[in-house]
């Protein structure tokens, strides 16, 4: 990932939050969205049949927000609600080891 940098937040209820934000000029926006598509494709391939409300037992869900701002800037925020299993697998992929 060149643009999206993920932060992991743990909560007391066992649901993890993985959040990434990228703020770029309009010219880089397609590259950011390609990274978003790559991450979502991985999630669908690995846990697709388990997407939904994590509080109800699903492995993951996501929210994507794209804001066009003054001066030609675009901010993209991708947020996952995740189970421990999903977050662990995702972190291994980000570290380059999807074992």
N, CA, C and O atoms as CSV, one atom per row, in Angstrom:
chain,resi,resn,atom,element,x,y,z
A,1,UNK,N,N,0.831,-1.170,0.000
A,1,UNK,CA,C,0.000,0.000,0.000
A,1,UNK,C,C,0.884,1.246,0.000
A,1,UNK,O,O,1.757,1.419,0.850
A,2,UNK,N,N,0.631,2.080,-0.958
A,2,UNK,CA,C,1.388,3.317,-1.058
A,2,UNK,C,C,0.645,4.495,-0.426
A,2,UNK,O,O,1.270,5.397,0.134
A,3,UNK,N,N,-0.679,4.488,-0.514
A,3,UNK,CA,C,-1.469,5.618,-0.038
A,3,UNK,C,C,-2.217,5.315,1.257
A,3,UNK,O,O,-2.268,6.151,2.160
A,4,UNK,N,N,-2.798,4.120,1.345
A,4,UNK,CA,C,-3.586,3.772,2.520
A,4,UNK,C,C,-2.696,3.213,3.622
A,4,UNK,O,O,-1.994,2.221,3.425
A,5,UNK,N,N,-2.733,3.853,4.770
A,5,UNK,CA,C,-2.016,3.381,5.946
A,5,UNK,C,C,-3.061,3.060,7.009
A,5,UNK,O,O,-3.846,3.925,7.398
A,6,UNK,N,N,-3.067,1.823,7.473
A,6,UNK,CA,C,-4.110,1.374,8.387
A,6,UNK,C,C,-3.688,1.486,9.839
A,6,UNK,O,O,-2.548,1.196,10.201
A,7,UNK,N,N,-4.637,1.913,10.662
A,7,UNK,CA,C,-4.495,1.921,12.119
A,7,UNK,C,C,-5.496,0.932,12.676
A,7,UNK,O,O,-6.636,0.859,12.217
A,8,UNK,N,N,-5.065,0.173,13.668
A,8,UNK,CA,C,-5.922,-0.804,14.324
A,8,UNK,C,C,-6.288,-0.292,15.702
A,8,UNK,O,O,-5.421,0.107,16.479
A,9,UNK,N,N,-7.588,-0.305,16.002
A,9,UNK,CA,C,-8.075,0.096,17.311
A,9,UNK,C,C,-8.862,-1.061,17.899
A,9,UNK,O,O,-9.731,-1.630,17.239
A,10,UNK,N,N,-8.559,-1.403,19.125
A,10,UNK,CA,C,-9.257,-2.472,19.827
A,10,UNK,C,C,-10.325,-1.842,20.707
A,10,UNK,O,O,-10.166,-0.719,21.186
A,11,UNK,N,N,-11.400,-2.564,20.914
A,11,UNK,CA,C,-12.443,-2.065,21.810
A,11,UNK,C,C,-12.709,-3.103,22.886
A,11,UNK,O,O,-12.281,-4.252,22.780
A,12,UNK,N,N,-13.405,-2.693,23.899
A,12,UNK,CA,C,-13.676,-3.592,25.017
A,12,UNK,C,C,-14.658,-4.705,24.651
A,12,UNK,O,O,-14.741,-5.707,25.361
A,13,UNK,N,N,-15.402,-4.546,23.555
A,13,UNK,CA,C,-16.373,-5.568,23.174
A,13,UNK,C,C,-15.819,-6.603,22.195
A,13,UNK,O,O,-16.561,-7.451,21.698
A,14,UNK,N,N,-14.496,-6.533,21.917
A,14,UNK,CA,C,-13.860,-7.516,21.047
A,14,UNK,C,C,-13.958,-7.213,19.573
A,14,UNK,O,O,-13.450,-7.977,18.753
A,15,UNK,N,N,-14.597,-6.117,19.216
A,15,UNK,CA,C,-14.691,-5.721,17.813
A,15,UNK,C,C,-13.561,-4.743,17.528
A,15,UNK,O,O,-13.385,-3.750,18.234
A,16,UNK,N,N,-12.806,-5.040,16.491
A,16,UNK,CA,C,-11.671,-4.207,16.138
A,16,UNK,C,C,-12.064,-3.244,15.022
A,16,UNK,O,O,-12.968,-3.523,14.235
A,17,UNK,N,N,-11.380,-2.124,14.967
A,17,UNK,CA,C,-11.578,-1.154,13.896
A,17,UNK,C,C,-10.261,-0.977,13.164
A,17,UNK,O,O,-9.239,-0.656,13.771
A,18,UNK,N,N,-10.290,-1.185,11.869
A,18,UNK,CA,C,-9.155,-0.921,10.983
A,18,UNK,C,C,-9.550,0.283,10.144
A,18,UNK,O,O,-10.537,0.241,9.410
A,19,UNK,N,N,-8.772,1.362,10.257
A,19,UNK,CA,C,-9.120,2.569,9.532
A,19,UNK,C,C,-7.928,3.091,8.761
A,19,UNK,O,O,-6.804,3.128,9.262
A,20,UNK,N,N,-8.199,3.494,7.528
A,20,UNK,CA,C,-7.160,4.095,6.688
A,20,UNK,C,C,-7.714,5.363,6.068
A,20,UNK,O,O,-8.894,5.454,5.727
A,21,UNK,N,N,-6.826,6.340,5.934
A,21,UNK,CA,C,-7.209,7.594,5.295
A,21,UNK,C,C,-6.090,8.008,4.358
A,21,UNK,O,O,-4.907,7.861,4.667
A,22,UNK,N,N,-6.488,8.528,3.211
A,22,UNK,CA,C,-5.525,9.078,2.259
A,22,UNK,C,C,-6.081,10.404,1.771
A,22,UNK,O,O,-7.241,10.491,1.368
A,23,UNK,N,N,-5.257,11.422,1.808
A,23,UNK,CA,C,-5.639,12.725,1.286
A,23,UNK,C,C,-4.650,13.071,0.185
A,23,UNK,O,O,-3.465,13.284,0.439
A,24,UNK,N,N,-5.154,13.122,-1.040
A,24,UNK,CA,C,-4.282,13.323,-2.197
A,24,UNK,C,C,-4.887,14.355,-3.134
A,24,UNK,O,O,-6.041,14.759,-2.990
A,25,UNK,N,N,-4.089,14.761,-4.081
A,25,UNK,CA,C,-4.585,15.595,-5.170
A,25,UNK,C,C,-5.452,14.732,-6.080
A,25,UNK,O,O,-5.338,13.506,-6.080
A,26,UNK,N,N,-6.293,15.362,-6.832
A,26,UNK,CA,C,-7.206,14.672,-7.749
A,26,UNK,C,C,-6.457,13.696,-8.665
A,26,UNK,O,O,-6.974,12.625,-8.984
A,27,UNK,N,N,-5.250,14.059,-9.085
A,27,UNK,CA,C,-4.478,13.209,-10.005
A,27,UNK,C,C,-4.116,11.858,-9.391
A,27,UNK,O,O,-3.991,10.870,-10.114
A,28,UNK,N,N,-3.945,11.800,-8.071
A,28,UNK,CA,C,-3.607,10.538,-7.406
A,28,UNK,C,C,-4.837,9.749,-6.960
A,28,UNK,O,O,-4.718,8.602,-6.528
A,29,UNK,N,N,-6.010,10.358,-7.063
A,29,UNK,CA,C,-7.228,9.707,-6.574
A,29,UNK,C,C,-7.473,8.336,-7.215
A,29,UNK,O,O,-7.850,7.410,-6.497
A,30,UNK,N,N,-7.280,8.157,-8.529
A,30,UNK,CA,C,-7.477,6.818,-9.098
A,30,UNK,C,C,-6.555,5.761,-8.468
A,30,UNK,O,O,-6.968,4.613,-8.304
A,31,UNK,N,N,-5.342,6.123,-8.122
A,31,UNK,CA,C,-4.417,5.173,-7.493
A,31,UNK,C,C,-4.896,4.809,-6.084
A,31,UNK,O,O,-4.784,3.658,-5.661
A,32,UNK,N,N,-5.425,5.790,-5.370
A,32,UNK,CA,C,-5.978,5.512,-4.034
A,32,UNK,C,C,-7.160,4.563,-4.159
A,32,UNK,O,O,-7.266,3.597,-3.403
A,33,UNK,N,N,-8.037,4.828,-5.097
A,33,UNK,CA,C,-9.212,3.975,-5.264
A,33,UNK,C,C,-8.827,2.574,-5.745
A,33,UNK,O,O,-9.530,1.610,-5.444
A,34,UNK,N,N,-7.741,2.447,-6.474
A,34,UNK,CA,C,-7.247,1.123,-6.863
A,34,UNK,C,C,-6.806,0.352,-5.621
A,34,UNK,O,O,-7.040,-0.853,-5.526
A,35,UNK,N,N,-6.169,1.039,-4.666
A,35,UNK,CA,C,-5.790,0.370,-3.413
A,35,UNK,C,C,-7.032,-0.041,-2.635
A,35,UNK,O,O,-7.081,-1.144,-2.090
A,36,UNK,N,N,-8.036,0.829,-2.575
A,36,UNK,CA,C,-9.295,0.494,-1.902
A,36,UNK,C,C,-9.891,-0.749,-2.546
A,36,UNK,O,O,-10.309,-1.670,-1.845
A,37,UNK,N,N,-9.934,-0.783,-3.863
A,37,UNK,CA,C,-10.493,-1.939,-4.582
A,37,UNK,C,C,-9.702,-3.210,-4.277
A,37,UNK,O,O,-10.285,-4.284,-4.129
A,38,UNK,N,N,-8.388,-3.093,-4.183
A,38,UNK,CA,C,-7.541,-4.244,-3.871
A,38,UNK,C,C,-7.857,-4.792,-2.480
A,38,UNK,O,O,-7.969,-6.004,-2.298
A,39,UNK,N,N,-7.999,-3.911,-1.513
A,39,UNK,CA,C,-8.298,-4.331,-0.137
A,39,UNK,C,C,-9.683,-4.969,-0.067
A,39,UNK,O,O,-9.856,-6.014,0.561
A,40,UNK,N,N,-10.659,-4.348,-0.704
A,40,UNK,CA,C,-12.015,-4.906,-0.681
A,40,UNK,C,C,-12.093,-6.238,-1.429
A,40,UNK,O,O,-12.853,-7.123,-1.036
A,41,UNK,N,N,-11.320,-6.385,-2.496
A,41,UNK,CA,C,-11.284,-7.662,-3.223
A,41,UNK,C,C,-10.704,-8.762,-2.339
A,41,UNK,O,O,-11.194,-9.891,-2.346
A,42,UNK,N,N,-9.658,-8.432,-1.577
A,42,UNK,CA,C,-9.089,-9.410,-0.653
A,42,UNK,C,C,-10.133,-9.814,0.388
A,42,UNK,O,O,-10.324,-11.000,0.658
A,43,UNK,N,N,-10.811,-8.811,0.975
A,43,UNK,CA,C,-11.816,-9.103,2.004
A,43,UNK,C,C,-12.920,-9.990,1.447
A,43,UNK,O,O,-13.353,-10.934,2.109
A,44,UNK,N,N,-13.376,-9.695,0.240
A,44,UNK,CA,C,-14.422,-10.511,-0.387
A,44,UNK,C,C,-13.930,-11.927,-0.682
A,44,UNK,O,O,-14.660,-12.897,-0.479
A,45,UNK,N,N,-12.691,-12.041,-1.160
A,45,UNK,CA,C,-12.144,-13.357,-1.498
A,45,UNK,C,C,-11.938,-14.218,-0.253
A,45,UNK,O,O,-12.199,-15.420,-0.281
A,46,UNK,N,N,-11.481,-13.619,0.818
A,46,UNK,CA,C,-11.141,-14.382,2.020
A,46,UNK,C,C,-12.317,-14.555,2.998
A,46,UNK,O,O,-12.432,-15.590,3.654
A,47,UNK,N,N,-13.179,-13.544,3.088
A,47,UNK,CA,C,-14.242,-13.545,4.098
A,47,UNK,C,C,-15.580,-13.081,3.528
A,47,UNK,O,O,-16.458,-12.653,4.277
A,48,UNK,N,N,-15.739,-13.163,2.219
A,48,UNK,CA,C,-16.918,-12.599,1.562
A,48,UNK,C,C,-18.240,-13.088,2.092
A,48,UNK,O,O,-19.172,-12.300,2.255
A,49,UNK,N,N,-18.342,-14.377,2.364
A,49,UNK,CA,C,-19.608,-14.922,2.843
A,49,UNK,C,C,-19.846,-14.614,4.314
A,49,UNK,O,O,-20.852,-15.027,4.891
A,50,UNK,N,N,-18.901,-13.874,4.924
A,50,UNK,CA,C,-19.028,-13.539,6.348
A,50,UNK,C,C,-19.059,-12.031,6.573
A,50,UNK,O,O,-18.727,-11.556,7.659
A,51,UNK,N,N,-19.460,-11.272,5.540
A,51,UNK,CA,C,-19.591,-9.825,5.676
A,51,UNK,C,C,-20.947,-9.496,6.278
A,51,UNK,O,O,-21.961,-10.096,5.922
A,52,UNK,N,N,-20.951,-8.542,7.187
A,52,UNK,CA,C,-22.203,-8.113,7.801
A,52,UNK,C,C,-21.933,-7.431,9.117
A,52,UNK,O,O,-20.828,-6.949,9.367
A,53,UNK,N,N,-22.931,-7.392,9.945
A,53,UNK,CA,C,-22.817,-6.722,11.244
A,53,UNK,C,C,-21.938,-7.566,12.163
A,53,UNK,O,O,-22.304,-8.681,12.535
A,54,UNK,N,N,-20.789,-7.029,12.520
A,54,UNK,CA,C,-19.821,-7.780,13.326
A,54,UNK,C,C,-20.391,-8.073,14.710
A,54,UNK,O,O,-20.111,-9.126,15.283
A,55,UNK,N,N,-21.176,-7.164,15.246
A,55,UNK,CA,C,-21.806,-7.380,16.553
A,55,UNK,C,C,-22.729,-8.601,16.546
A,55,UNK,O,O,-23.005,-9.190,17.590
A,56,UNK,N,N,-23.197,-8.966,15.360
A,56,UNK,CA,C,-24.092,-10.115,15.224
A,56,UNK,C,C,-23.354,-11.380,14.799
A,56,UNK,O,O,-23.988,-12.383,14.471
A,57,UNK,N,N,-22.011,-11.344,14.802
A,57,UNK,CA,C,-21.233,-12.531,14.506
A,57,UNK,C,C,-20.554,-12.572,13.154
A,57,UNK,O,O,-19.849,-13.537,12.858
A,58,UNK,N,N,-20.741,-11.561,12.326
A,58,UNK,CA,C,-20.047,-11.521,11.033
A,58,UNK,C,C,-18.563,-11.231,11.267
A,58,UNK,O,O,-18.181,-10.745,12.331
A,59,UNK,N,N,-17.735,-11.530,10.274
A,59,UNK,CA,C,-16.291,-11.326,10.400
A,59,UNK,C,C,-15.868,-9.897,10.100
A,59,UNK,O,O,-14.875,-9.410,10.640
A,60,UNK,N,N,-16.629,-9.223,9.230
A,60,UNK,CA,C,-16.214,-7.872,8.844
A,60,UNK,C,C,-17.352,-7.105,8.182
A,60,UNK,O,O,-18.320,-7.678,7.682
A,61,UNK,N,N,-17.196,-5.805,8.201
A,61,UNK,CA,C,-18.028,-4.895,7.438
A,61,UNK,C,C,-17.185,-3.666,7.159
A,61,UNK,O,O,-16.137,-3.488,7.781
A,62,UNK,N,N,-17.607,-2.829,6.258
A,62,UNK,CA,C,-16.787,-1.655,5.939
A,62,UNK,C,C,-17.647,-0.448,5.594
A,62,UNK,O,O,-18.830,-0.560,5.275
A,63,UNK,N,N,-17.004,0.706,5.671
A,63,UNK,CA,C,-17.599,1.964,5.241
A,63,UNK,C,C,-16.548,2.709,4.443
A,63,UNK,O,O,-15.390,2.782,4.854
A,64,UNK,N,N,-16.939,3.256,3.317
A,64,UNK,CA,C,-16.035,4.024,2.466
A,64,UNK,C,C,-16.602,5.426,2.316
A,64,UNK,O,O,-17.762,5.606,1.945
A,65,UNK,N,N,-15.773,6.410,2.607
A,65,UNK,CA,C,-16.163,7.808,2.505
A,65,UNK,C,C,-15.173,8.524,1.602
A,65,UNK,O,O,-13.964,8.449,1.819
A,66,UNK,N,N,-15.681,9.216,0.594
A,66,UNK,CA,C,-14.846,9.985,-0.327
A,66,UNK,C,C,-15.327,11.433,-0.271
A,66,UNK,O,O,-16.495,11.720,-0.530
A,67,UNK,N,N,-14.415,12.336,0.070
A,67,UNK,CA,C,-14.749,13.750,0.170
A,67,UNK,C,C,-13.876,14.559,-0.782
A,67,UNK,O,O,-12.648,14.498,-0.719
A,68,UNK,N,N,-14.516,15.310,-1.654
A,68,UNK,CA,C,-13.801,16.214,-2.559
A,68,UNK,C,C,-13.727,17.563,-1.861
A,68,UNK,O,O,-14.746,18.137,-1.477
A,69,UNK,N,N,-12.516,18.055,-1.704
A,69,UNK,CA,C,-12.300,19.268,-0.928
A,69,UNK,C,C,-11.752,20.388,-1.809
A,69,UNK,O,O,-11.393,20.177,-2.967
A,70,UNK,N,N,-11.699,21.568,-1.234
A,70,UNK,CA,C,-11.187,22.728,-1.959
A,70,UNK,C,C,-9.739,22.517,-2.376
A,70,UNK,O,O,-8.987,21.791,-1.727
A,71,UNK,N,N,-9.374,23.155,-3.451
A,71,UNK,CA,C,-7.990,23.110,-3.902
A,71,UNK,C,C,-7.611,21.844,-4.639
A,71,UNK,O,O,-6.426,21.593,-4.862
A,72,UNK,N,N,-8.603,21.028,-5.028
A,72,UNK,CA,C,-8.300,19.817,-5.780
A,72,UNK,C,C,-7.868,18.628,-4.937
A,72,UNK,O,O,-7.294,17.674,-5.464
A,73,UNK,N,N,-8.135,18.671,-3.635
A,73,UNK,CA,C,-7.792,17.555,-2.752
A,73,UNK,C,C,-8.974,16.610,-2.621
A,73,UNK,O,O,-10.132,17.025,-2.656
A,74,UNK,N,N,-8.656,15.321,-2.468
A,74,UNK,CA,C,-9.677,14.302,-2.242
A,74,UNK,C,C,-9.233,13.479,-1.030
A,74,UNK,O,O,-8.106,12.986,-0.982
A,75,UNK,N,N,-10.128,13.339,-0.061
A,75,UNK,CA,C,-9.837,12.525,1.118
A,75,UNK,C,C,-10.694,11.264,1.064
A,75,UNK,O,O,-11.914,11.326,0.913
A,76,UNK,N,N,-10.030,10.132,1.191
A,76,UNK,CA,C,-10.694,8.828,1.186
A,76,UNK,C,C,-10.469,8.193,2.555
A,76,UNK,O,O,-9.339,8.106,3.037
A,77,UNK,N,N,-11.558,7.754,3.169
A,77,UNK,CA,C,-11.474,7.048,4.445
A,77,UNK,C,C,-12.144,5.692,4.276
A,77,UNK,O,O,-13.308,5.603,3.885
A,78,UNK,N,N,-11.396,4.644,4.575
A,78,UNK,CA,C,-11.903,3.273,4.528
A,78,UNK,C,C,-11.832,2.716,5.943
A,78,UNK,O,O,-10.756,2.644,6.537
A,79,UNK,N,N,-12.980,2.324,6.477
A,79,UNK,CA,C,-13.055,1.830,7.845
A,79,UNK,C,C,-13.665,0.435,7.843
A,79,UNK,O,O,-14.734,0.212,7.275
A,80,UNK,N,N,-12.972,-0.498,8.484
A,80,UNK,CA,C,-13.488,-1.846,8.682
A,80,UNK,C,C,-13.853,-2.040,10.139
A,80,UNK,O,O,-13.097,-1.650,11.029
A,81,UNK,N,N,-15.007,-2.641,10.389
A,81,UNK,CA,C,-15.317,-3.258,11.672
A,81,UNK,C,C,-14.925,-4.711,11.476
A,81,UNK,O,O,-15.295,-5.324,10.474
A,82,UNK,N,N,-14.175,-5.273,12.426
A,82,UNK,CA,C,-13.609,-6.594,12.153
A,82,UNK,C,C,-13.567,-7.482,13.390
A,82,UNK,O,O,-13.434,-7.017,14.522
A,83,UNK,N,N,-13.685,-8.770,13.127
A,83,UNK,CA,C,-13.447,-9.773,14.166
A,83,UNK,C,C,-11.939,-9.928,14.350
A,83,UNK,O,O,-11.155,-9.455,13.527
A,84,UNK,N,N,-11.544,-10.580,15.412
A,84,UNK,CA,C,-10.126,-10.866,15.651
A,84,UNK,C,C,-9.543,-11.654,14.484
A,84,UNK,O,O,-8.425,-11.385,14.046
A,85,UNK,N,N,-10.298,-12.624,13.981
A,85,UNK,CA,C,-9.831,-13.469,12.872
A,85,UNK,C,C,-9.553,-12.636,11.618
A,85,UNK,O,O,-8.504,-12.781,10.992
A,86,UNK,N,N,-10.490,-11.772,11.260
A,86,UNK,CA,C,-10.329,-10.928,10.077
A,86,UNK,C,C,-9.144,-9.980,10.265
A,86,UNK,O,O,-8.301,-9.859,9.376
A,87,UNK,N,N,-9.077,-9.317,11.404
A,87,UNK,CA,C,-7.999,-8.351,11.646
A,87,UNK,C,C,-6.633,-9.024,11.619
A,87,UNK,O,O,-5.676,-8.468,11.079
A,88,UNK,N,N,-6.536,-10.218,12.201
A,88,UNK,CA,C,-5.261,-10.942,12.185
A,88,UNK,C,C,-4.832,-11.312,10.774
A,88,UNK,O,O,-3.670,-11.137,10.407
A,89,UNK,N,N,-5.767,-11.820,9.987
A,89,UNK,CA,C,-5.455,-12.183,8.600
A,89,UNK,C,C,-5.069,-10.948,7.793
A,89,UNK,O,O,-4.142,-10.996,6.984
A,90,UNK,N,N,-5.770,-9.856,8.010
A,90,UNK,CA,C,-5.491,-8.619,7.297
A,90,UNK,C,C,-4.104,-8.088,7.650
A,90,UNK,O,O,-3.362,-7.650,6.770
A,91,UNK,N,N,-3.760,-8.125,8.907
A,91,UNK,CA,C,-2.435,-7.652,9.327
A,91,UNK,C,C,-1.330,-8.514,8.727
A,91,UNK,O,O,-0.289,-7.987,8.335
A,92,UNK,N,N,-1.533,-9.823,8.646
A,92,UNK,CA,C,-0.532,-10.696,8.029
A,92,UNK,C,C,-0.324,-10.343,6.566
A,92,UNK,O,O,0.806,-10.343,6.077
A,93,UNK,N,N,-1.409,-10.043,5.868
A,93,UNK,CA,C,-1.308,-9.661,4.459
A,93,UNK,C,C,-0.543,-8.340,4.333
A,93,UNK,O,O,0.333,-8.206,3.479
A,94,UNK,N,N,-0.874,-7.375,5.179
A,94,UNK,CA,C,-0.175,-6.080,5.128
A,94,UNK,C,C,1.313,-6.232,5.410
A,94,UNK,O,O,2.138,-5.502,4.860
A,95,UNK,N,N,1.645,-7.182,6.268
A,95,UNK,CA,C,3.061,-7.421,6.600
A,95,UNK,C,C,3.736,-8.293,5.554
A,95,UNK,O,O,4.936,-8.550,5.653
A,96,UNK,N,N,2.994,-8.754,4.555
A,96,UNK,CA,C,3.582,-9.545,3.485
A,96,UNK,C,C,3.607,-11.032,3.726
A,96,UNK,O,O,4.285,-11.767,3.009
A,97,UNK,N,N,2.863,-11.496,4.746
A,97,UNK,CA,C,2.829,-12.926,5.045
A,97,UNK,C,C,1.382,-13.353,5.211
A,97,UNK,O,O,0.779,-13.119,6.259
A,98,UNK,N,N,0.816,-13.984,4.172
A,98,UNK,CA,C,-0.579,-14.408,4.247
A,98,UNK,C,C,-0.717,-15.887,4.567
A,98,UNK,O,O,-1.598,-16.563,4.036
A,99,UNK,N,N,0.140,-16.383,5.422
A,99,UNK,CA,C,0.098,-17.792,5.795
A,99,UNK,C,C,-1.121,-18.101,6.630
A,99,UNK,O,O,-1.318,-19.247,7.035
